[in-house]
Amino acid sequence: MDGMLEKLRRSWVEQLVEEGEKYFLLDTKPLPVLGLKRDKRRSDNACSAAPGRCAAREMHYFGYKLVMLSTWNGIPIAYDLVPANTDERVAA
């Protein structure tokens, strides 16, 4: 199923390049793995998740950030999953 979705996404991207799409949207979404209830400097979790803050939701969390580039019509062009403390400019 994932392979078929990726093929469809690539097809859309190729069509957009042919149509000369000029403007894109970049957005992020917090993906909490667990809530922060104690000291944020230590974790028992040995993965790449990290403490982060979502200003729009006024939320502190431990997890990841989904970074997505899409067209004005909402078609995803590129996406990445980064630790929550990654600067959005760097992730872009």
Rosetta silent file (secondary structure, phi, psi, omega in degrees, C-alpha in Angstrom):
SEQUENCE: MDGMLEKLRRSWVEQLVEEGEKYFLLDTKPLPVLGLKRDKRRSDNACSAAPGRCAAREMHYFGYKLVMLSTWNGIPIAYDLVPANTDERVAA
SCORE:     score description
SCORE:     0.000 S_00000001
   1 L     0.000  -43.707 -178.714    0.000    0.000    0.000 S_00000001
   2 H   -63.033  -37.983  179.522    2.796    2.459    0.895 S_00000001
   3 H   -63.722  -39.492 -179.921    4.530    1.824   -2.437 S_00000001
   4 H   -67.710  -40.641  178.350    1.355    2.579   -4.361 S_00000001
   5 H   -64.254  -40.242  178.866    0.797    5.830   -2.427 S_00000001
   6 H   -65.704  -39.242  177.189    4.384    6.919   -3.089 S_00000001
   7 H   -63.281  -40.826  178.697    3.984    6.231   -6.829 S_00000001
   8 H   -64.414  -44.151  179.010    0.803    8.330   -6.865 S_00000001
   9 H   -61.434  -43.757  179.144    2.525   11.195   -5.017 S_00000001
  10 H   -63.020  -37.458  177.576    5.459   11.126   -7.456 S_00000001
  11 H   -62.435  -43.399  178.402    3.026   11.237  -10.384 S_00000001
  12 H   -62.610  -42.684 -179.205    1.365   14.358   -8.921 S_00000001
  13 H   -61.466  -43.438  178.828    4.743   16.009   -8.398 S_00000001
  14 H   -61.457  -40.806  178.509    5.717   15.362  -12.034 S_00000001
  15 H   -65.118  -39.270 -179.827    2.434   16.891  -13.227 S_00000001
  16 H   -66.536  -37.377  178.572    2.948   19.955  -11.038 S_00000001
  17 H   -64.514  -40.518  178.647    6.435   20.512  -12.421 S_00000001
  18 H   -65.402  -34.986 -178.328    5.014   20.392  -15.939 S_00000001
  19 H   -81.343   -8.292  177.639    2.286   22.894  -14.985 S_00000001
  20 L    75.510   40.559  177.624    4.867   25.291  -13.505 S_00000001
  21 L   -55.083  128.413 -175.913    3.648   25.382   -9.893 S_00000001
  22 L  -103.491  -34.892 -171.879    5.205   28.498   -8.315 S_00000001
  23 L  -117.101  142.065 -179.484    4.029   28.590   -4.705 S_00000001
  24 E  -134.788  161.153  177.327    4.155   25.984   -1.990 S_00000001
  25 E  -111.284  140.594  175.040    3.193   25.758    1.685 S_00000001
  26 E  -119.647  126.371 -178.494    5.490   24.584    4.471 S_00000001
  27 E  -141.601  156.077  176.938    3.875   23.446    7.698 S_00000001
  28 E  -126.865  154.302  178.146    4.803   21.461   10.776 S_00000001
  29 E  -138.481  130.114  177.919    2.764   19.336   13.145 S_00000001
  30 E   -71.416  139.889  176.359    3.852   18.110   16.577 S_00000001
  31 E  -124.899   85.804 -177.574    3.845   14.336   17.036 S_00000001
  32 E   -67.229  138.895  173.507    4.146   13.670   20.774 S_00000001
  33 E   -93.166  -40.836  174.962    5.509   10.303   21.860 S_00000001
  34 E  -156.906  156.609  179.677    4.790   11.028   25.513 S_00000001
  35 E   -77.782  155.079  178.540    3.950   14.046   27.637 S_00000001
  36 L   -91.827  114.670  179.207    6.585   15.811   29.724 S_00000001
  37 L  -115.512  -11.272 -177.745    5.857   15.368   33.410 S_00000001
  38 L  -137.598 -163.830 -176.328    9.373   15.620   34.795 S_00000001
  39 L   -51.808  126.704 -175.493   12.817   17.064   34.095 S_00000001
  40 L   -79.248  -10.793 -176.796   13.120   17.720   30.333 S_00000001
  41 L   -83.145  -13.524 -177.776   16.890   17.214   30.250 S_00000001
  42 L  -127.098  149.930  178.546   16.732   13.451   30.861 S_00000001
  43 L  -150.138  144.742  174.528   14.823   10.644   29.266 S_00000001
  44 L   -84.619   -6.791 -177.033   14.661    6.879   29.608 S_00000001
  45 L   -85.288  123.205 -175.913   13.810    6.749   25.912 S_00000001
  46 L   -97.255   28.642  179.404   16.849    5.820   23.784 S_00000001
  47 L  -102.778 -171.834 -177.609   15.399    6.982   20.448 S_00000001
  48 L   -86.637    1.278  177.979   15.902   10.193   18.471 S_00000001
  49 L   -61.903  153.281 -176.850   12.789   11.845   19.952 S_00000001
  50 E  -145.194  160.907  175.313   13.473   15.098   21.787 S_00000001
  51 E   -69.929  143.693 -179.847   11.659   17.655   23.941 S_00000001
  52 E  -150.445  174.528  179.250    9.938   20.379   21.973 S_00000001
  53 E  -137.145  134.343  174.584    7.393   23.159   22.146 S_00000001
  54 E  -107.591  108.969 -177.114    4.497   23.966   19.847 S_00000001
  55 L   -66.995  -37.289 -177.804    3.723   27.682   20.183 S_00000001
  56 L   -64.064  -34.093 -179.273    0.454   27.465   18.236 S_00000001
  57 L  -102.282    1.598 -177.118   -0.957   24.866   20.642 S_00000001
  58 L    48.379   55.295 -172.270    0.885   26.196   23.716 S_00000001
  59 E  -133.118  133.454  169.787    2.162   22.674   24.305 S_00000001
  60 E  -101.988  135.579 -177.032    5.401   21.193   25.593 S_00000001
  61 E  -151.301  168.931  176.569    5.924   17.618   24.461 S_00000001
  62 E  -120.096  119.682 -178.405    8.495   14.893   23.887 S_00000001
  63 E   165.525 -134.138 -174.476    8.531   13.432   20.401 S_00000001
  64 E  -128.201  173.553  176.244    8.864   14.427   16.785 S_00000001
  65 E  -130.677  127.217  175.427    7.791   17.111   14.343 S_00000001
  66 E   -89.516  122.780  179.590    6.270   16.320   10.949 S_00000001
  67 E  -111.333  123.855 -175.796    7.487   18.835    8.369 S_00000001
  68 E  -132.395  134.398  172.969    5.530   18.889    5.104 S_00000001
  69 E  -104.639  125.543 -178.811    5.850   20.828    1.874 S_00000001
  70 E  -139.537  166.568  177.067    2.617   20.895   -0.113 S_00000001
  71 E   -80.892  171.855  176.928    0.928   22.764   -2.947 S_00000001
  72 L   -61.929  -24.698  179.758   -1.829   25.316   -2.400 S_00000001
  73 L   -85.671   -1.476  177.290   -4.257   22.515   -3.270 S_00000001
  74 L    91.025   11.456  178.853   -2.926   20.342   -0.431 S_00000001
  75 L   -82.848  120.215 -178.946   -0.938   17.844   -2.498 S_00000001
  76 E   -68.281  132.172  179.467    2.099   16.726   -0.475 S_00000001
  77 E  -100.992  -48.928 -179.831    5.396   17.286   -2.279 S_00000001
  78 E  -149.896  152.099  179.244    7.925   16.336    0.382 S_00000001
  79 E  -150.627  158.510  178.607    7.827   15.456    4.062 S_00000001
  80 E  -153.801  151.357  176.617   10.204   14.537    6.844 S_00000001
  81 E  -111.421  118.169 -176.280   10.010   13.436   10.444 S_00000001
  82 E  -125.003  157.963  174.768   12.516   15.261   12.674 S_00000001
  83 E   -56.951  149.443 -173.791   13.119   15.415   16.448 S_00000001
  84 L   -61.187  -24.318 -178.034   10.834   17.970   18.114 S_00000001
  85 L   -89.429    8.489  178.178   13.686   20.326   19.009 S_00000001
  86 L   -74.777  132.018  177.902   14.756   20.787   15.346 S_00000001
  87 L   -64.388  135.000 -178.390   14.502   24.381   14.122 S_00000001
  88 H   -61.235  -32.545  178.302   11.819   24.646   11.429 S_00000001
  89 H   -66.166  -37.797  177.764   14.163   26.619    9.170 S_00000001
  90 H   -69.800  -41.431  179.703   16.693   23.802    9.313 S_00000001
  91 H   -64.266  -34.521  179.614   14.019   21.180    8.712 S_00000001
  92 L   -65.577    0.000    0.000   12.767   23.087    5.667 S_00000001
